[in-house]
């Protein structure tokens, strides 16, 4: 495959209206939301034994930081049989990428993508895979 063909495939598969690709997924994609924070606090309170004191509860920011450190919230998604969302590459390790709109400060929509390592390196560094043919 030629470099131009590979780049055209990525451009064609980038979601319409979401032209900016960034590495990783936002907290919301991992379930790190204020509603989840409140639900976790409620579960903690419901699990109190009779006469047991309420333990100090972290702030929302502290809770988010703790949740982000848990392995299941990493942006390395592991092996997938699904094709890469951008280049269509076959089964392999997948990584989290987010497609953002032109104005993410005003439009908080995004599209979560699962991409191969070649696409991740391209998004992060602009490097195209060495196995591609010039042209």
C-alpha positions as CSV (number, residue, x, y, z in Angstrom):
1,X,0.0,0.0,0.0
2,X,1.2,3.5,-0.8
3,X,1.5,6.3,1.8
4,X,-1.1,8.4,0.0
5,X,-3.6,5.6,-0.1
6,X,-3.2,4.9,3.6
7,X,-3.6,8.6,4.5
8,X,-6.6,8.8,2.2
9,X,-8.2,5.9,4.1
10,X,-7.6,7.6,7.4
11,X,-9.1,10.8,6.2
12,X,-12.1,9.0,4.7
13,X,-12.7,7.1,7.9
14,X,-12.4,10.1,10.2
15,X,-15.9,10.9,11.4
16,X,-17.6,13.7,9.6
17,X,-17.7,16.9,11.7
18,X,-15.0,15.6,14.0
19,X,-11.7,16.3,12.1
20,X,-9.3,16.6,15.0
21,X,-7.8,13.4,16.3
22,X,-6.2,13.2,19.8
23,X,-4.7,10.2,21.7
24,X,-6.8,8.8,24.6
25,X,-10.4,9.0,25.5
26,X,-12.2,11.5,27.7
27,X,-13.2,10.6,31.3
28,X,-16.8,10.2,30.2
29,X,-15.9,7.3,27.9
30,X,-14.4,5.5,31.0
31,X,-17.5,6.3,33.2
32,X,-15.6,8.9,35.2
33,X,-18.5,11.3,35.6
34,X,-20.1,13.3,38.4
35,X,-23.1,10.9,38.4
36,X,-20.7,8.0,38.9
37,X,-19.0,9.9,41.8
38,X,-22.3,10.4,43.5
39,X,-23.4,6.8,43.0
40,X,-20.1,5.6,44.5
41,X,-20.7,7.7,47.5
42,X,-24.2,6.4,47.9
43,X,-23.0,2.8,47.7
44,X,-20.4,3.5,50.3
45,X,-23.0,5.0,52.6
46,X,-25.4,2.1,52.0
47,X,-22.7,-0.4,53.0
48,X,-22.2,1.1,56.4
49,X,-22.7,-1.3,59.3
50,X,-25.0,-0.2,62.1
51,X,-23.2,2.2,64.4
52,X,-20.2,2.6,62.0
53,X,-18.9,6.1,61.3
54,X,-18.9,7.6,57.9
55,X,-15.4,7.7,56.4
56,X,-14.1,10.9,54.8
57,X,-15.0,11.0,51.1
58,X,-12.6,12.4,48.5
59,X,-13.4,15.5,46.5
60,X,-14.6,14.9,43.0
61,X,-11.2,15.8,41.6
62,X,-9.4,13.4,44.0
63,X,-11.9,10.7,43.1
64,X,-11.3,11.2,39.3
65,X,-7.6,11.0,39.8
66,X,-8.0,7.8,41.8
67,X,-10.3,6.3,39.1
68,X,-7.9,7.2,36.3
69,X,-5.1,5.2,37.9
70,X,-7.1,2.0,37.8
71,X,-5.9,-0.4,35.1
72,X,-9.3,-0.8,33.5
73,X,-9.3,2.9,32.6
74,X,-6.1,2.9,30.5
75,X,-6.2,3.9,26.9
76,X,-4.4,0.8,25.8
77,X,-7.5,-1.3,24.9
78,X,-5.7,-4.5,24.3
79,X,-6.3,-7.1,21.6
80,X,-9.4,-6.8,19.4
81,X,-10.7,-8.8,16.5
82,X,-12.3,-5.7,15.1
83,X,-10.7,-3.7,12.3
84,X,-9.0,-0.4,13.1
85,X,-11.6,2.4,13.0
86,X,-9.3,4.6,10.9
87,X,-7.1,2.6,8.5
88,X,-9.2,-0.7,8.5
89,X,-6.2,-2.7,9.7
90,X,-7.0,-6.3,10.7
91,X,-7.2,-7.7,14.3
92,X,-4.5,-6.6,16.7
93,X,-3.8,-4.4,19.7
94,X,-6.0,-1.3,19.9
95,X,-5.6,2.1,21.4
96,X,-8.0,4.8,22.4
97,X,-8.3,7.9,20.2
98,X,-10.9,10.7,20.3
99,X,-12.2,12.6,17.3
100,X,-13.2,16.1,18.3
101,X,-15.2,18.8,16.5
102,X,-13.7,22.1,15.3
103,X,-14.9,23.9,18.4
104,X,-14.6,21.5,21.3
105,X,-14.9,24.3,23.9
106,X,-18.4,25.0,22.6
107,X,-19.4,21.6,21.2
108,X,-18.6,18.9,23.8
109,X,-19.5,16.0,21.5
110,X,-16.8,13.6,20.5
111,X,-16.4,10.2,18.8
112,X,-14.4,7.5,20.6
113,X,-12.3,5.4,18.2
114,X,-10.3,2.2,18.6
115,X,-7.2,2.3,16.5
116,X,-4.1,0.3,15.6
117,X,-0.6,1.2,16.7
118,X,0.3,2.6,13.3
119,X,-2.6,5.0,13.4
120,X,-1.8,6.0,17.0
121,X,1.8,6.8,16.1
122,X,0.6,8.8,13.1
123,X,-1.9,10.8,15.3
124,X,0.7,11.3,18.1
125,X,3.8,12.1,15.9
126,X,2.8,12.4,12.3
127,X,4.9,9.3,11.5
128,X,3.7,7.0,8.8
129,X,4.5,3.3,9.0
130,X,7.8,2.2,7.5
131,X,6.1,-0.7,5.6
132,X,4.2,1.7,3.4
133,X,5.5,2.3,-0.1
134,X,6.5,5.8,-1.1
135,X,4.1,7.7,-3.4
